[in-house]
Amino acid sequence: MAAVIPEGAGLQETFAPHNACFGCGPANDKGLQIKSVPVSDADDGRVVCRWTPESHHEAFPGVLNGGIIGAILDCHCNWTAVWHLMRLRELDRPPCCVTAEFKVQLRRPTPSDRELTLTAWPTKVDGDMVTVESELTVDGTVYDRCTGLFVAVQPGHPAYHRW
């Protein structure tokens, strides 16, 4: 049976409410707590996250820290890979995916005083490996891009269902 999530609910809160990951864990009070929401009418597996930084996320006034950008793109892309494998394999529970590699292109200084939109989509599947591309936009302008490879791990892997 394929998984169903409530309309507008985030993948993290639905499938990993006790996850303490700094970037995406709903249970981490000091984390970023991004919320990745599948686009219901998108055939390409597109997942969107809207997140607003705070001043303590800045590199300097008005500009978001690059490490924070990397963290939110990494987590969002990982959950996009998870969602894609769930849909592809008609799973009711998420496979445990980890990041094998990711590359972030910081194209211009990313503002820290407005809502960010992260959009990610799978581009390739090779067994348990999913390649995901993403963009971080503000008011429709692309500020950053990310491409990553995410792998569904099996029992015995140190990260297996740690979230």
C-alpha positions as CSV (number, residue, x, y, z in Angstrom):
1,M,0.0,0.0,0.0
2,A,1.4,3.4,-0.9
3,A,1.9,6.0,1.7
4,V,-0.6,8.8,2.1
5,I,0.2,12.1,3.9
6,P,-2.3,14.7,5.0
7,E,-2.6,17.6,2.6
8,G,0.0,20.2,3.3
9,A,1.8,18.0,6.0
10,G,5.5,17.7,5.9
11,L,7.2,14.4,5.3
12,Q,9.3,14.8,8.4
13,E,6.4,15.3,10.8
14,T,4.4,12.5,9.2
15,F,7.1,9.8,9.0
16,A,9.8,10.9,11.5
17,P,8.2,12.9,14.3
18,H,11.0,11.9,16.8
19,N,13.9,12.8,14.4
20,A,16.4,15.1,16.1
21,C,18.3,16.0,12.9
22,F,19.6,19.6,13.1
23,G,18.2,20.4,9.6
24,C,14.9,18.6,9.4
25,G,14.1,17.0,12.8
26,P,10.8,18.0,14.2
27,A,12.0,16.9,17.6
28,N,15.0,19.2,17.7
29,D,13.9,22.4,19.4
30,K,17.2,24.1,18.5
31,G,17.3,22.8,14.9
32,L,16.0,24.4,11.6
33,Q,12.9,22.2,11.5
34,I,12.4,22.4,7.7
35,K,9.1,21.0,6.4
36,S,9.3,19.2,3.0
37,V,5.8,19.0,1.4
38,P,5.2,16.9,-1.7
39,V,3.5,18.8,-4.5
40,S,0.3,16.8,-4.9
41,D,-0.3,17.5,-8.6
42,A,3.3,17.2,-9.7
43,D,4.1,14.0,-11.7
44,D,7.8,14.6,-11.4
45,G,8.0,13.9,-7.6
46,R,8.6,17.6,-6.8
47,V,8.8,18.5,-3.1
48,V,8.7,22.1,-1.8
49,C,9.8,23.6,1.5
50,R,9.1,27.2,2.6
51,W,11.4,28.3,5.5
52,T,12.2,31.7,7.0
53,P,15.6,32.2,8.5
54,E,16.3,34.1,11.7
55,S,19.1,36.6,12.4
56,H,21.2,33.9,14.2
57,H,21.3,32.0,10.8
58,E,23.2,34.9,9.2
59,A,26.8,35.0,8.0
60,F,26.5,38.8,8.3
61,P,23.6,41.2,8.5
62,G,21.0,40.4,5.8
63,V,22.8,37.4,4.3
64,L,22.2,33.7,5.2
65,N,25.2,31.6,6.3
66,G,26.4,29.1,3.6
67,G,26.4,26.2,6.0
68,I,22.8,26.8,6.9
69,I,22.0,26.8,3.1
70,G,23.9,23.5,2.7
71,A,22.0,22.0,5.7
72,I,18.5,22.9,4.5
73,L,19.2,21.8,0.9
74,D,20.8,18.5,2.0
75,C,17.9,17.6,4.3
76,H,15.3,18.7,1.8
77,C,16.9,16.8,-1.1
78,N,17.2,13.7,1.1
79,W,13.5,13.7,2.0
80,T,12.7,14.2,-1.7
81,A,14.7,11.0,-2.4
82,V,12.8,9.2,0.4
83,W,9.5,10.4,-1.0
84,H,10.4,9.3,-4.5
85,L,11.4,5.8,-3.4
86,M,8.2,5.5,-1.4
87,R,6.1,6.5,-4.5
88,L,8.1,4.3,-6.9
89,R,8.0,1.2,-4.7
90,E,4.5,1.9,-3.3
91,L,5.8,1.9,0.3
92,D,3.8,2.9,3.4
93,R,6.9,3.6,5.4
94,P,10.0,5.6,4.3
95,P,13.2,3.8,3.5
96,C,16.1,5.1,5.5
97,C,18.1,7.3,3.1
98,V,21.5,9.0,3.8
99,T,23.5,11.5,1.8
100,A,26.3,10.0,-0.2
101,E,27.3,13.3,-1.8
102,F,26.0,16.7,-2.5
103,K,27.2,19.8,-4.2
104,V,25.9,23.3,-3.5
105,Q,26.3,26.2,-5.8
106,L,26.0,29.5,-3.9
107,R,25.1,31.7,-6.8
108,R,24.5,35.0,-5.1
109,P,24.2,36.2,-1.5
110,T,21.0,34.7,-0.1
111,P,18.8,37.1,1.8
112,S,18.1,36.2,5.4
113,D,15.1,38.5,5.9
114,R,12.5,36.8,3.6
115,E,10.9,33.5,3.2
116,L,13.0,31.0,1.2
117,T,11.5,28.4,-1.2
118,L,13.3,25.2,-1.7
119,T,12.1,23.0,-4.6
120,A,13.6,19.6,-5.2
121,W,12.9,16.8,-7.7
122,P,14.5,13.4,-8.5
123,T,16.4,13.1,-11.7
124,K,17.7,9.5,-11.7
125,V,17.2,6.3,-9.8
126,D,19.7,3.5,-9.8
127,G,18.6,0.7,-7.5
128,D,18.8,2.2,-4.0
129,M,20.5,5.4,-5.2
130,V,18.5,8.6,-6.1
131,T,19.9,11.7,-7.7
132,V,18.1,14.8,-6.7
133,E,18.4,18.4,-8.0
134,S,17.1,21.5,-6.2
135,E,16.9,25.2,-6.2
136,L,16.6,27.8,-3.4
137,T,14.6,30.8,-4.5
138,V,13.5,34.1,-2.9
139,D,10.7,35.9,-4.6
140,G,11.1,33.8,-7.7
141,T,14.9,34.5,-8.1
142,V,17.3,31.5,-7.9
143,Y,19.9,32.1,-5.3
144,D,21.4,28.6,-4.8
145,R,21.3,25.2,-6.4
146,C,22.1,21.7,-5.2
147,T,22.6,18.3,-6.7
148,G,23.0,15.3,-4.5
149,L,23.1,11.5,-4.4
150,F,21.1,9.8,-1.7
151,V,21.1,6.1,-0.8
152,A,18.6,3.9,0.9
153,V,20.6,2.0,3.5
154,Q,19.9,-1.5,4.9
155,P,19.9,-3.0,8.4
156,G,23.5,-3.0,9.7
157,H,24.3,0.5,8.4
158,P,25.1,2.9,11.3
159,A,22.4,5.3,10.2
160,Y,19.7,2.7,9.6
161,H,16.5,4.1,11.0
162,R,18.3,6.3,13.5
163,W,15.5,8.9,13.0
